[in-house]
Amino acid sequence: MADTSAWMSASVARGDAYEQRFERLAASGFDVHGEAAFVSSFVPATVLDAGCGTGRVAIELARRGIDVVGVDLDPAMLEVARRKAPELDWREANLATLDLGRRFDLVVMAGNVLVFVAPGTEAAVVERTAAHLAPGGRLVAGFRLGAQLSLDDYDAYTSAAGLTFESRFATWGRAPFLGGTDYAVSVHRAPPGEGLDAAPNQT
């Protein structure tokens, strides 16, 4: 699969090396499930973990009783996810062209997913993930603010995708978003009714 994403070309830990970093954090007492706790607070029955990596968030959501599908472009990351939780649904796909044929109560993009997509595809990624929302569903994205992506741009992408702003925080623990904060967790919502352009909900 051809790819020009910033993630695949970056000098970052991938696969087992990426997973070991979070294992060390967990062993030190750090809570590595803040994203899952945030997502779970909306009580979704179904979640799409878009840019799931090694499955840390998706596996925890499944442990909490949520029907979850994990999607990532990086086969090295998915190899770890499948090894850790072979019973879950893992898909190798590009978020910019994603079409799973179903909708979800919530789509989450954690771990700076939008910072690492192929430059110029950010709007397409937002549009395709939004298209997988059930009517009234939520798109939740957390990412580092900077030259790659501004909140003004992100809000424009979500608006173009038919979503409305609901809330924004500085952390997954819901710290208030204030000026000067370099990270944002944003929640946008799909309209009620017929929903967005995706295949009928299969949940």
KEKE-3310 file (N, C-alpha, C; in steps of 0.2 Angstrom, whole numbers, plus 5000, padded with zeros to 4 digits):
npx = (5004:5004:5010:5012:5012:5016:5019:5023:5035:5042:5055:5051:5047:5040:5028:5033:5042:5036:5025:5031:5036:5024:5021:5031:5028:5015:5020:5026:5017:5009:4994:4988:4977:4969:4963:4953:4945:4940:4932:4924:4915:4905:4897:4896:4890:4896:4912:4924:4941:4951:4966:4973:4985:4995:4984:4981:4971:4959:4958:4957:4944:4936:4938:4930:4917:4913:4909:4921:4931:4947:4957:4971:4986:4998:5006:5015:5012:4999:5001:5006:4994:4985:4991:4990:4977:4968:4955:4948:4942:4953:4958:4968:4970:4969:4965:4961:4954:4945:4932:4922:4909:4900:4892:4896:4894:4903:4918:4936:4951:4966:4982:4989:4985:4980:4991:5000:4996:4996:5003:4991:4980:4972:4959:4952:4953:4946:4934:4931:4931:4921:4911:4908:4900:4886:4869:4869:4881:4898:4913:4929:4944:4961:4976:4992:4995:5001:5012:5008:4995:4981:4969:4959:4960:4956:4943:4937:4938:4930:4918:4915:4913:4901:4899:4896:4902:4905:4913:4928:4945:4960:4967:4965:4960:4950:4955:4953:4952:4964:4971:4986:4988:4996:4990:4975:4959:4946:4928:4916:4900:4889:4875:4858:4845:4846:4859:4877:4886:4888:4888:4873:4870:4877:4876)
npy = (4994:5010:5025:5041:5047:5057:5050:5037:5040:5046:5047:5038:5028:5013:4999:4985:4993:5005:5001:4996:5008:5013:5003:5004:5016:5013:5004:5012:5018:5028:5034:5026:5026:5037:5042:5032:5033:5045:5044:5034:5040:5046:5036:5027:5014:5009:5011:5019:5017:5027:5027:5018:5013:5002:4998:5002:5011:5005:4992:4994:5000:4990:4981:4988:4985:4990:4990:4989:4995:4995:5005:5007:5013:5008:4993:4987:4992:4987:4974:4972:4975:4965:4954:4956:4957:4947:4944:4956:4968:4973:4984:4987:5002:5018:5033:5044:5039:5031:5018:5009:5004:5005:5013:5023:5026:5034:5041:5041:5050:5048:5051:5061:5058:5066:5075:5067:5062:5061:5076:5088:5080:5081:5087:5078:5067:5070:5072:5059:5051:5057:5054:5041:5042:5039:5046:5060:5056:5057:5065:5064:5071:5072:5082:5089:5106:5116:5120:5111:5108:5119:5125:5133:5128:5115:5116:5122:5111:5101:5108:5109:5095:5094:5094:5099:5110:5105:5104:5108:5103:5104:5093:5075:5073:5082:5095:5113:5122:5134:5150:5149:5135:5120:5109:5100:5093:5090:5090:5086:5086:5075:5079:5076:5064:5059:5057:5057:5055:5039:5021:5011:5010:4996:4991)
npz = (5000:4995:5002:5010:5022:5036:5047:5043:5037:5047:5060:5072:5086:5082:5081:5091:5099:5101:5108:5120:5126:5131:5140:5149:5155:5161:5170:5178:5185:5179:5172:5158:5151:5149:5137:5134:5145:5144:5132:5135:5144:5137:5135:5123:5112:5101:5094:5083:5082:5076:5068:5076:5081:5091:5098:5111:5116:5110:5114:5128:5128:5123:5134:5143:5138:5126:5109:5097:5083:5076:5066:5056:5047:5047:5046:5055:5067:5068:5069:5082:5089:5084:5089:5103:5105:5097:5095:5092:5080:5068:5056:5041:5034:5025:5032:5025:5014:5019:5021:5029:5028:5038:5053:5068:5085:5091:5085:5087:5087:5093:5101:5093:5079:5068:5066:5060:5048:5030:5023:5018:5017:5028:5029:5021:5029:5041:5035:5030:5042:5049:5041:5045:5057:5067:5066:5076:5082:5089:5085:5091:5094:5098:5098:5096:5095:5082:5068:5059:5061:5065:5076:5071:5057:5059:5065:5054:5045:5051:5051:5037:5035:5040:5054:5071:5083:5100:5112:5121:5127:5137:5140:5140:5152:5154:5158:5158:5142:5138:5133:5125:5128:5122:5117:5112:5115:5106:5104:5092:5084:5075:5065:5070:5064:5047:5047:5041:5026:5024:5024:5029:5046:5055:5067)
capx = (5000:5008:5009:5016:5010:5021:5020:5027:5042:5045:5059:5048:5046:5034:5027:5035:5046:5031:5021:5036:5036:5018:5022:5035:5024:5010:5023:5029:5011:5006:4988:4989:4970:4965:4958:4948:4940:4936:4928:4919:4911:4899:4893:4895:4890:4901:4918:4929:4947:4954:4973:4973:4992:4996:4978:4980:4964:4954:4958:4954:4937:4933:4938:4924:4911:4911:4911:4926:4935:4953:4960:4978:4989:5005:5006:5019:5008:4993:5004:5006:4987:4982:4994:4988:4969:4966:4948:4945:4942:4958:4958:4973:4967:4971:4960:4959:4950:4941:4925:4920:4902:4895:4893:4898:4892:4909:4925:4941:4958:4970:4989:4991:4984:4980:4997:5004:4993:4999:5001:4986:4975:4969:4952:4949:4953:4941:4927:4930:4930:4915:4906:4907:4896:4879:4866:4871:4887:4903:4920:4934:4951:4966:4982:4997:4994:5007:5012:5005:4987:4979:4962:4955:4959:4952:4936:4935:4937:4924:4912:4914:4911:4894:4899:4895:4907:4902:4917:4936:4948:4967:4969:4960:4957:4946:4957:4950:4956:4965:4975:4993:4989:4999:4987:4968:4955:4940:4922:4911:4894:4885:4868:4853:4842:4848:4867:4881:4887:4891:4883:4869:4873:4877:4877)
capy = (5000:5016:5030:5047:5050:5059:5044:5032:5043:5049:5043:5037:5021:5009:4992:4983:4998:5010:4998:4996:5014:5013:4998:5007:5021:5010:5001:5018:5021:5033:5031:5026:5025:5043:5043:5028:5035:5051:5041:5030:5045:5047:5030:5024:5007:5007:5016:5018:5020:5029:5028:5014:5011:4996:4995:5003:5013:5001:4986:4996:5002:4983:4979:4992:4983:4994:4986:4994:4993:4999:5006:5010:5012:5005:4986:4986:4994:4983:4967:4971:4975:4959:4949:4958:4956:4944:4944:4962:4969:4977:4985:4991:5007:5025:5036:5049:5036:5026:5017:5003:5002:5005:5019:5022:5031:5039:5040:5044:5050:5050:5051:5065:5055:5071:5078:5062:5060:5064:5083:5090:5076:5082:5088:5072:5062:5072:5070:5051:5049:5060:5050:5035:5043:5038:5052:5062:5053:5062:5064:5066:5071:5075:5083:5094:5112:5119:5122:5105:5109:5124:5123:5136:5124:5109:5118:5122:5104:5098:5111:5107:5089:5093:5093:5106:5110:5103:5105:5107:5103:5105:5086:5070:5073:5088:5102:5118:5124:5141:5152:5146:5128:5117:5103:5101:5088:5093:5086:5088:5081:5074:5081:5070:5062:5054:5056:5059:5050:5033:5015:5011:5007:4989:4989)
capz = (5000:4994:5008:5010:5028:5040:5052:5040:5035:5053:5064:5078:5088:5079:5083:5098:5102:5103:5113:5126:5129:5136:5145:5154:5158:5165:5176:5183:5189:5175:5169:5151:5148:5149:5131:5134:5150:5141:5127:5139:5148:5132:5135:5116:5111:5096:5093:5079:5084:5069:5069:5083:5083:5094:5101:5118:5117:5107:5119:5134:5127:5123:5141:5146:5135:5120:5102:5094:5077:5076:5060:5056:5040:5049:5047:5061:5073:5068:5070:5089:5091:5083:5094:5110:5105:5091:5095:5090:5073:5066:5049:5039:5029:5025:5035:5020:5009:5023:5020:5032:5027:5044:5057:5075:5090:5092:5082:5091:5085:5099:5099:5087:5073:5063:5065:5057:5042:5024:5022:5013:5018:5034:5028:5019:5035:5045:5031:5030:5049:5051:5037:5049:5063:5067:5068:5083:5085:5091:5083:5097:5092:5102:5095:5097:5091:5079:5061:5055:5061:5069:5078:5066:5052:5061:5065:5047:5042:5054:5049:5031:5036:5043:5061:5075:5089:5106:5118:5119:5133:5136:5141:5141:5159:5154:5160:5154:5137:5139:5128:5126:5128:5116:5115:5112:5114:5103:5103:5087:5084:5069:5066:5071:5058:5043:5047:5036:5020:5025:5023:5034:5053:5055:5074)
cpx = (5004:5005:5014:5015:5017:5023:5025:5034:5046:5050:5056:5048:5040:5034:5029:5038:5041:5027:5025:5036:5030:5018:5026:5032:5019:5014:5025:5023:5007:4999:4988:4982:4965:4960:4952:4943:4936:4931:4922:4913:4905:4895:4891:4894:4895:4906:4922:4936:4951:4962:4975:4980:4992:4990:4977:4973:4959:4953:4955:4946:4933:4933:4932:4918:4909:4913:4915:4930:4941:4956:4967:4981:4996:5004:5010:5016:5002:4995:5004:4999:4984:4985:4991:4980:4967:4959:4944:4946:4947:4958:4965:4970:4970:4965:4957:4954:4945:4934:4924:4913:4898:4897:4894:4895:4897:4915:4930:4947:4962:4977:4991:4990:4984:4986:5002:5001:4997:4998:4996:4980:4970:4961:4949:4948:4947:4934:4926:4928:4923:4909:4904:4903:4889:4876:4867:4877:4893:4910:4925:4941:4956:4973:4986:4996:5001:5007:5008:4998:4985:4972:4957:4954:4955:4945:4933:4933:4931:4917:4910:4911:4904:4893:4898:4900:4903:4906:4924:4939:4956:4970:4963:4957:4952:4948:4955:4955:4957:4970:4982:4994:4991:4995:4979:4965:4948:4934:4918:4906:4891:4878:4863:4849:4845:4856:4870:4882:4891:4886:4879:4872:4872:4877:4871)
cpy = (5006:5021:5035:5050:5052:5054:5039:5034:5046:5045:5043:5030:5018:5002:4991:4989:5004:5007:4997:5002:5015:5008:5000:5012:5018:5007:5006:5021:5026:5030:5032:5026:5031:5044:5038:5030:5041:5049:5038:5034:5047:5041:5027:5017:5004:5013:5014:5021:5021:5031:5025:5012:5004:4994:4997:5006:5008:4995:4988:4998:4995:4980:4982:4990:4986:4990:4991:4991:4998:4999:5009:5009:5008:4998:4984:4987:4989:4976:4966:4971:4969:4954:4950:4956:4953:4944:4950:4963:4975:4978:4989:4996:5014:5029:5041:5046:5030:5025:5010:5000:5002:5012:5018:5027:5036:5037:5044:5044:5053:5049:5055:5062:5061:5075:5073:5060:5063:5071:5084:5085:5077:5083:5082:5067:5064:5071:5063:5049:5051:5056:5043:5036:5042:5045:5054:5060:5059:5060:5067:5065:5075:5076:5089:5100:5114:5120:5117:5106:5114:5122:5127:5131:5118:5110:5119:5116:5101:5101:5109:5099:5088:5093:5100:5105:5109:5105:5105:5108:5103:5098:5082:5070:5079:5094:5107:5120:5132:5143:5150:5139:5125:5111:5104:5095:5091:5088:5089:5083:5081:5076:5075:5069:5057:5053:5059:5054:5044:5027:5015:5007:5000:4986:4987)
cpz = (5000:5000:5008:5017:5032:5045:5049:5038:5041:5057:5071:5080:5085:5082:5090:5102:5105:5109:5120:5129:5134:5141:5151:5158:5163:5171:5181:5187:5185:5172:5161:5147:5149:5143:5132:5140:5148:5136:5130:5142:5143:5132:5128:5116:5106:5095:5088:5081:5078:5071:5076:5085:5085:5098:5108:5119:5115:5112:5125:5133:5126:5130:5144:5143:5129:5114:5098:5088:5077:5069:5060:5049:5041:5050:5054:5067:5074:5070:5078:5091:5090:5088:5101:5110:5099:5090:5092:5083:5071:5058:5047:5033:5030:5027:5029:5015:5013:5021:5022:5031:5033:5048:5064:5079:5091:5088:5086:5087:5090:5097:5093:5080:5067:5061:5060:5050:5036:5023:5016:5013:5024:5034:5025:5025:5039:5041:5031:5037:5051:5047:5040:5055:5062:5068:5075:5086:5086:5087:5088:5094:5097:5099:5097:5092:5088:5072:5057:5055:5066:5071:5073:5060:5053:5062:5058:5044:5045:5052:5042:5030:5039:5050:5065:5081:5095:5112:5116:5126:5131:5137:5141:5147:5160:5158:5155:5148:5137:5134:5130:5127:5121:5114:5116:5111:5112:5102:5098:5086:5077:5070:5067:5064:5054:5043:5041:5030:5021:5024:5029:5040:5053:5063:5078)
residu = (MET:ALA:ASP:THR:SER:ALA:TRP:MET:SER:ALA:SER:VAL:ALA:ARG:GLY:ASP:ALA:TYR:GLU:GLN:ARG:PHE:GLU:ARG:LEU:ALA:ALA:SER:GLY:PHE:ASP:VAL:HIS:GLY:GLU:ALA:ALA:PHE:VAL:SER:SER:PHE:VAL:PRO:ALA:THR:VAL:LEU:ASP:ALA:GLY:CYS:GLY:THR:GLY:ARG:VAL:ALA:ILE:GLU:LEU:ALA:ARG:ARG:GLY:ILE:ASP:VAL:VAL:GLY:VAL:ASP:LEU:ASP:PRO:ALA:MET:LEU:GLU:VAL:ALA:ARG:ARG:LYS:ALA:PRO:GLU:LEU:ASP:TRP:ARG:GLU:ALA:ASN:LEU:ALA:THR:LEU:ASP:LEU:GLY:ARG:ARG:PHE:ASP:LEU:VAL:VAL:MET:ALA:GLY:ASN:VAL:LEU:VAL:PHE:VAL:ALA:PRO:GLY:THR:GLU:ALA:ALA:VAL:VAL:GLU:ARG:THR:ALA:ALA:HIS:LEU:ALA:PRO:GLY:GLY:ARG:LEU:VAL:ALA:GLY:PHE:ARG:LEU:GLY:ALA:GLN:LEU:SER:LEU:ASP:ASP:TYR:ASP:ALA:TYR:THR:SER:ALA:ALA:GLY:LEU:THR:PHE:GLU:SER:ARG:PHE:ALA:THR:TRP:GLY:ARG:ALA:PRO:PHE:LEU:GLY:GLY:THR:ASP:TYR:ALA:VAL:SER:VAL:HIS:ARG:ALA:PRO:PRO:GLY:GLU:GLY:LEU:ASP:ALA:ALA:PRO:ASN:GLN:THR)
# end
